[in-house]
Amino acid sequence: MGSREYRYPASNPKVGVSIAFSFSQMGIVISTLSGIFLLGEKKSKKQLAFVTIGCALVINGGIIFGEISFLILYKQKSHIYK
């Protein structure tokens, strides 16, 4: 399930490398949550709290990385057209 997240962004030529990389890194969230909830791994409340915090950090980092790379790319393209 999570491996699809690695392949899809790279197969779309309209998506840049930096945005595709951040999407592929966020695939780990899908793999982690599917392992816990679909496969029924037993976790303590403390472990679930750390997993939740880690997933939130990965998602936030991917969003920030994608936004920064998009802004840099947009700024470079707007500079070329001026």
HUKA-V355612 format. One record per residue. N is the residue number from 1. RES is the residue in one small letter. SS is DSSP state (@ for helix, = for strand, . for the rest). PSI is psi in whole degrees, -180 to 180 (999 if undefined). Layout:
n=N res=RES ss=SS psi=PSI
n=N res=RES ss=SS psi=PSI
//
This chain:
n=1 res=m ss=. psi=-48
n=2 res=g ss=@ psi=-23
n=3 res=s ss=@ psi=-25
n=4 res=r ss=@ psi=-34
n=5 res=e ss=@ psi=-24
n=6 res=y ss=@ psi=-37
n=7 res=r ss=@ psi=-35
n=8 res=y ss=@ psi=-52
n=9 res=p ss=@ psi=-33
n=10 res=a ss=@ psi=-23
n=11 res=s ss=@ psi=-12
n=12 res=n ss=. psi=113
n=13 res=p ss=. psi=-17
n=14 res=k ss=. psi=-16
n=15 res=v ss=. psi=130
n=16 res=g ss=. psi=167
n=17 res=v ss=@ psi=-41
n=18 res=s ss=@ psi=-38
n=19 res=i ss=@ psi=-40
n=20 res=a ss=@ psi=-38
n=21 res=f ss=@ psi=-43
n=22 res=s ss=@ psi=-35
n=23 res=f ss=@ psi=-41
n=24 res=s ss=@ psi=-33
n=25 res=q ss=@ psi=-29
n=26 res=m ss=@ psi=-9
n=27 res=g ss=@ psi=-23
n=28 res=i ss=@ psi=-28
n=29 res=v ss=@ psi=-44
n=30 res=i ss=@ psi=-44
n=31 res=s ss=@ psi=-42
n=32 res=t ss=@ psi=-49
n=33 res=l ss=@ psi=-35
n=34 res=s ss=@ psi=-34
n=35 res=g ss=@ psi=-37
n=36 res=i ss=@ psi=-49
n=37 res=f ss=@ psi=-39
n=38 res=l ss=. psi=-39
n=39 res=l ss=. psi=-10
n=40 res=g ss=. psi=36
n=41 res=e ss=. psi=136
n=42 res=k ss=. psi=126
n=43 res=k ss=. psi=146
n=44 res=s ss=. psi=170
n=45 res=k ss=@ psi=-37
n=46 res=k ss=@ psi=-43
n=47 res=q ss=@ psi=-41
n=48 res=l ss=@ psi=-36
n=49 res=a ss=@ psi=-43
n=50 res=f ss=@ psi=-39
n=51 res=v ss=@ psi=-42
n=52 res=t ss=@ psi=-45
n=53 res=i ss=@ psi=-43
n=54 res=g ss=@ psi=-42
n=55 res=c ss=@ psi=-41
n=56 res=a ss=@ psi=-40
n=57 res=l ss=@ psi=-40
n=58 res=v ss=@ psi=-44
n=59 res=i ss=@ psi=-47
n=60 res=n ss=@ psi=-41
n=61 res=g ss=@ psi=-41
n=62 res=g ss=@ psi=-40
n=63 res=i ss=@ psi=-46
n=64 res=i ss=@ psi=-44
n=65 res=f ss=@ psi=-43
n=66 res=g ss=@ psi=-42
n=67 res=e ss=@ psi=-42
n=68 res=i ss=@ psi=-45
n=69 res=s ss=@ psi=-35
n=70 res=f ss=@ psi=-43
n=71 res=l ss=@ psi=-39
n=72 res=i ss=@ psi=-45
n=73 res=l ss=@ psi=-42
n=74 res=y ss=@ psi=-40
n=75 res=k ss=@ psi=-39
n=76 res=q ss=@ psi=-42
n=77 res=k ss=@ psi=-39
n=78 res=s ss=@ psi=-29
n=79 res=h ss=@ psi=-35
n=80 res=i ss=@ psi=-37
n=81 res=y ss=@ psi=-9
n=82 res=k ss=. psi=999
//
